[in-house]
Amino acid sequence: MPLRGRFTPPGDKSVSHRLVLLALLAKGDMLVRGLSDCDDVASSLRCFRALGGKAAEEQDGIRITGLARAWPAMPGSGEIDLDCGNSGTTMRLLTGILAGAPGRYVLTGDAQLSRRPMERVAEPLRLMGARVSTVAGKPPVTIEGGTVSSVDYHLKDASAQVKGAVLMAGMSANDAGPTIVTERAATRAHTERLVDFFKGRVQVDGLRISVWPGTLELSERFLAPSDPSSAAFFLAGAAIIPDSRVTAENILLSPGRTGFLRVLDRMGANVSITLTSDTPEPVGEATVEFSGALKGVEIAPEEIPSMIDEVPVLALAATQAQGRTVFRKVDELRIKETDRLMSIRHQLGALGARIKVEGDDLVVEGPTSFIIPATLDSGSDHRLAMTLSMALQAAKAKIPITGSESISISYPGFHAQLESLCRG
Ligand code: S3P
């Protein structure tokens, strides 16, 4: 069945995390409309409240009151436990923020998060003088907060989470700063854009971002843009399902997030974009219409960060394109909620896709006629589960997808939205 219509995805997850967590370093209060209702952002809110932050539901949004570093007194045990649930972004950004806070904090996560690497944030923070420890590189992360000093750090991985953690720690440096982070490839710029929007001192020179210590000031109101990474499932779905035409409204259109739209366009889908506002980041609508003429494309390593969460659904689109699609250097996918390279290969492979991992590259040969197995397994990876749902939609098949309850990690309303777009 084709996907047709206009829809508004939930609030952007990356921006929502930062609105909540940056409030720990900010004064004032702010009414946020459109904060993501997903489980991951609920984890950031839970930690924010456990640290003494106030976030109150109101009729037209959630009122967030800045903590302005009024860190809580330590309880009897002398430490504060913070449950980050499944959210890697919560854990990594919070580690940066708490590096400069007095007290002892233990950051834990669920079984999936407990397998993910945390040294990538611990290492630069130690260079700043922070006392951060992991258990063999993984959670729990223990922070014996105190003082940190500014650092000039070159990121080893193209990771917006690590960049954000170091910049947020730099905001509490006990010297005049700046803390400078140089990226290997441009990643989503939400931390620096929001620090600037909340009147922090930040400077961006190409891949080099500098931040100076200080307290932020929340804006009175903030309208969270919708999540392009959630929109991507339906937009990519429209590219492969005949007669489809889907418009995602009010989505974030920052270049660091829209690599998937550029790739769909290069593949030959009909893509159109309209910008409606630009502060603090570009927002607008994107439409994808089925063209019936997708072709394979080559995606360069430096493009990957701008579509890091969309590779699974783009790989699905590539199974319906004529010829070979190569995603170059996608090894970061090995350390997402699952080893996404393997999950993509096995699960799209189970649907008949000709797909392989060559070194750190993902290679898809299209087009594929789907074959339908008895079940699929998302490995409880939300982005895989939504990709597989879209594949079944394209294949006009209904089979169980194990672990699809994980979809609420980023998009609780996904199934309802799918039904509504199918009704047209
Ligand atoms: C995110 C950055 C990306 C992305 C994740 C959210 C963020 O992770 O995969 O879903 O909000 O900063 P990395 O920075 O580790 O690549």
Residues whose N, C-alpha, C, O or C-beta is under 5 A from the ligand:
A	BS01	S3P	S14 T89 A158 S159 A160 Q161 V162 I308 D309
